[in-house]
Amino acid sequence: MEDSRWGIIYCPKQGVSRSQRRWERIQALLNENNVAYDFVQSEGPESVERLAQMMCNNGYQTLIIVGGDSALNRAVNGLLSLGDDVRERVVIGIIPNGRGNDFATFWEFNEKDDEKTIKWLINKRVRKVDVGVVETTEEQKKYYFVNCMNVGLVANIMKLKYKTRRIFGLSTLSYFASMLMLIFQRLETKVHLRVNEDTIQRKVMTICVGNCHGYGQTPNAVPYNGMLDVSIVSHPEVQQLLEGLWLLFTGRFLNHKNVKAYRTPRLIHFEDIRHADVSIDGRVVNEIKAPFNVSIKAEYINFIIPS
């Protein structure tokens, strides 16, 4: 396999009838710029990890994901399952095409400007970026994330959104149905964890461990300082909850009095989360059960950033 040839994994948006037209536009731009590439289309979210492993094993040096945070997460997990030799030689790029593009947006990749994105990918300015790790202490299995890990309410929303999308199909309708279903959900869970020198044992609404912006919950996190940002939200009253949502949408989430924030390069230990859901980069991972540890691997993967 020639080094300049891209291996592309195209992940169509689920439930979007015009997703194929988007891919045709991307293909046209690739051909106009004389990019040498091979591509495969994922059969579903679960197949992305396997396809990433296949392309890396077949010798591709540049792996491009046309998808969102979840697809990128699965590709990174597939890459990192192959060992250090593959991790060192493979470079990952992203063409945002998901309902959640938080990591791509951090780097100013815009889903509405494929031409600029492809120009940046061709220029291939590579930076090593940090990767978060969730490791279960009993099974000693590792799950990697580039954006964030969530425990509690936010992970619960992701789970409900997936279920309602299967029923309603449309993204907007599934979000609305998810929010309605939250009325009947428990909005808090008792946790036991250790961050830096603090041991936390209390009821919380949600916890975000961010390597990047974390969908607004860790707005100061950056994926290149070897640190993890942590926000812990206690259960507010309805008025305070509305205020917190306003601060989230205006980028001032950490100013809310019910939010406790940390920054750490050290391992974070979750001893107990009861039956709370856990999500990484927007996808719920049912296999992650407490106790587990969360840590950071500095400058761990090669990522193409804007030039």
C-alpha positions in Angstrom: 0.0 0.0 0.0 1.5 3.4 -1.0 1.9 5.7 1.9 -0.1 8.5 0.3 -3.3 6.5 -0.3 -6.1 7.1 2.2 -8.3 4.5 3.7 -11.7 6.1 4.2 -14.6 4.7 6.4 -17.9 6.4 5.5 -20.4 6.3 8.3 -23.8 7.5 7.0 -26.1 9.3 9.4 -28.8 6.9 10.6 -32.3 7.8 9.5 -31.2 10.5 7.1 -32.5 9.8 3.6 -30.1 12.2 1.8 -26.9 11.0 3.4 -25.8 9.3 0.2 -25.8 12.7 -1.6 -23.4 14.1 1.0 -21.0 11.2 0.3 -21.3 11.8 -3.4 -20.3 15.4 -2.9 -17.3 14.4 -0.8 -16.2 11.9 -3.4 -16.4 14.6 -6.1 -14.2 16.9 -4.0 -11.7 14.0 -3.4 -11.5 13.3 -7.1 -11.1 17.0 -8.0 -8.1 17.2 -5.7 -6.6 14.0 -7.2 -6.7 12.2 -3.8 -5.8 8.5 -4.0 -8.2 6.6 -1.7 -10.2 3.5 -1.1 -13.3 3.5 1.0 -15.7 1.2 2.8 -19.2 2.1 4.1 -20.0 0.9 7.6 -23.0 -1.4 8.0 -23.8 0.3 11.3 -22.0 1.9 14.3 -20.7 -1.5 15.6 -18.8 -2.3 12.4 -16.6 0.8 12.4 -14.1 -0.7 14.9 -13.7 -3.8 12.8 -13.3 -1.8 9.6 -10.6 0.4 11.2 -8.7 -2.7 12.3 -9.0 -4.1 8.8 -7.7 -1.0 7.0 -4.8 -0.6 9.5 -3.8 -4.3 9.0 -3.9 -3.8 5.3 -1.2 -1.2 5.4 -3.0 2.2 5.2 -1.0 5.0 6.8 -3.8 7.5 6.7 -7.3 6.6 8.1 -10.1 9.1 7.4 -13.4 8.8 9.3 -16.5 10.4 7.6 -18.7 10.4 10.7 -19.3 11.9 14.1 -17.9 11.5 17.6 -19.2 8.0 18.1 -17.7 6.8 14.8 -14.3 8.4 15.5 -14.4 6.8 19.0 -14.9 3.3 17.5 -12.2 3.9 14.9 -9.7 5.0 17.6 -10.6 2.0 19.8 -10.0 -0.3 16.7 -6.7 1.4 16.0 -5.4 1.1 19.6 -6.3 -2.5 19.8 -3.6 -3.3 17.3 -0.5 -2.3 19.3 2.1 0.4 19.5 3.6 -0.2 16.1 0.4 0.5 14.3 -0.5 3.4 16.6 2.8 5.1 15.8 2.5 4.8 12.0 -1.2 5.5 11.4 -2.6 9.0 11.1 -6.3 9.7 11.8 -8.4 12.4 10.1 -12.0 13.4 10.3 -14.6 14.7 7.9 -17.5 15.5 10.3 -20.8 13.8 9.4 -22.5 13.0 12.6 -25.2 14.3 15.0 -22.4 15.0 17.5 -19.2 16.5 16.1 -17.8 18.0 19.2 -14.2 16.8 18.8 -14.2 18.0 15.1 -15.7 21.3 16.0 -13.0 21.9 18.6 -10.4 21.8 15.7 -12.8 24.0 13.6 -13.7 21.3 11.1 -17.1 22.3 9.8 -19.6 19.8 8.4 -20.9 22.5 6.0 -17.4 23.2 4.5 -16.1 19.9 3.1 -13.9 21.7 0.6 -11.9 23.4 3.4 -11.8 20.1 5.4 -10.4 18.1 2.5 -7.7 20.8 1.8 -6.6 20.6 5.4 -6.5 16.8 5.2 -4.4 16.9 2.1 -1.9 19.3 3.7 -1.6 16.7 6.5 -0.5 18.8 9.4 -0.2 16.1 12.1 -0.3 16.7 15.8 -0.1 14.1 18.6 -3.2 14.4 20.8 -4.1 13.0 24.2 -6.5 10.0 24.7 -8.5 9.3 27.7 -8.7 5.7 29.0 -11.4 3.9 31.0 -10.1 0.6 32.4 -12.3 -1.8 34.4 -10.4 -3.1 37.4 -12.0 -6.5 37.4 -11.9 -7.4 33.7 -8.9 -5.2 33.0 -10.5 -4.1 29.7 -9.7 -0.7 28.2 -12.0 1.8 26.5 -10.5 4.9 24.9 -12.1 8.3 24.3 -11.0 11.5 22.6 -13.7 13.9 23.8 -15.3 12.8 27.1 -16.7 10.1 29.4 -20.1 10.7 31.1 -21.7 9.0 34.1 -25.4 9.6 35.0 -27.9 11.9 33.3 -26.0 12.7 30.1 -25.2 9.1 29.5 -28.9 8.3 30.2 -30.0 10.9 27.6 -27.7 9.2 25.0 -29.2 5.8 25.8 -32.8 7.1 25.5 -32.0 8.9 22.3 -30.7 5.7 20.7 -33.9 3.8 21.8 -36.3 6.6 20.6 -34.4 7.0 17.3 -35.1 3.3 16.6 -38.8 4.0 17.2 -39.2 7.4 15.6 -36.3 7.6 13.2 -36.1 11.4 12.9 -33.3 13.0 15.0 -35.3 16.0 16.3 -38.3 13.8 17.2 -36.0 11.3 19.0 -34.4 14.1 21.1 -37.8 15.4 22.0 -39.1 12.0 23.0 -35.9 11.4 25.1 -36.5 14.6 27.0 -40.1 13.6 27.7 -39.0 10.2 28.9 -36.5 11.8 31.3 -39.5 12.9 33.4 -40.0 9.3 34.4 -36.3 8.7 35.1 -34.3 9.0 38.3 -32.2 12.2 37.9 -29.6 11.4 40.5 -27.4 8.5 41.5 -25.1 7.9 44.5 -21.4 7.7 43.6 -18.1 7.0 45.3 -15.0 8.2 43.5 -11.6 9.8 44.1 -10.2 12.8 42.3 -6.8 14.2 43.3 -6.9 14.3 47.1 -10.8 14.4 47.3 -13.0 11.4 48.0 -16.6 12.1 46.9 -19.5 10.0 48.3 -22.8 11.6 47.5 -25.7 11.8 45.2 -25.0 13.5 41.9 -26.9 14.2 38.7 -24.1 13.7 36.2 -20.3 13.5 36.0 -18.2 14.4 32.9 -14.5 13.6 32.6 -13.3 15.6 29.6 -10.3 15.3 27.4 -11.9 18.0 25.2 -15.0 20.2 25.5 -17.3 17.4 26.6 -20.4 18.9 24.9 -20.0 22.0 27.0 -19.5 20.3 30.4 -15.7 20.6 30.4 -15.4 23.8 28.3 -11.7 24.5 29.3 -10.4 21.0 28.5 -7.9 20.7 25.6 -6.6 17.4 24.1 -2.9 18.3 24.3 -2.0 19.2 27.9 -1.9 15.8 29.5 -4.8 16.7 31.8 -8.3 15.6 32.4 -11.1 18.1 33.3 -13.8 16.8 35.6 -17.2 18.4 36.3 -19.5 17.0 38.9 -23.1 18.2 39.0 -25.2 17.8 42.1 -29.0 17.6 41.9 -30.3 21.2 41.5 -33.9 22.5 42.0 -35.9 23.0 38.8 -35.1 26.7 38.7 -31.4 26.0 39.1 -31.6 23.3 36.5 -32.9 25.8 34.0 -30.2 28.2 34.9 -27.6 25.5 34.5 -28.9 24.7 31.0 -28.7 28.4 30.1 -25.1 28.5 31.3 -24.3 25.4 29.4 -25.6 26.8 26.1 -23.7 30.1 26.7 -20.4 28.5 27.5 -20.4 29.4 31.2 -21.4 26.0 32.6 -18.6 26.0 35.3 -20.1 29.1 36.9 -23.1 27.3 38.2 -23.1 26.8 42.0 -24.1 23.1 41.7 -21.0 22.3 39.5 -17.8 21.2 41.1 -14.8 21.3 38.8 -11.4 19.6 38.9 -8.3 19.3 36.6 -5.9 16.4 37.1 -3.1 14.5 35.3 -3.7 11.7 37.8 -5.8 8.5 37.7 -9.5 9.0 38.7 -10.9 6.0 40.6 -14.7 5.3 40.5 -15.4 2.8 43.3 -19.2 2.8 42.9 -21.8 4.4 40.5 -24.7 2.1 41.4 -26.7 1.4 38.2 -25.8 4.6 36.4 -25.2 4.5 32.7 -21.7 5.3 31.3 -21.1 6.8 27.8 -17.8 7.6 26.0 -17.8 10.1 23.2 -21.6 10.0 22.9 -22.1 6.2 22.8 -23.4 4.2 25.8 -21.0 1.3 26.8 -23.0 -1.1 29.0 -19.9 -3.2 29.6 -18.3 -0.5 31.8 -19.2 -1.3 35.5 -17.7 0.0 38.7 -15.1 -0.2 40.0 -13.1 1.3 37.1 -10.3 3.9 36.6 -10.0 6.8 34.2 -6.6 8.1 33.1 -4.9 10.1 30.4 -2.3 9.1 27.8 -0.5 12.2 26.7 0.3 12.7 23.0 -0.9 9.2 22.2 -2.3 9.2 18.6 -1.5 11.0 15.4 -4.3 13.4 14.3 -4.6 15.7 11.3 -5.4 19.2 12.4 -6.1 22.4 10.3 -3.1 23.9 8.5 
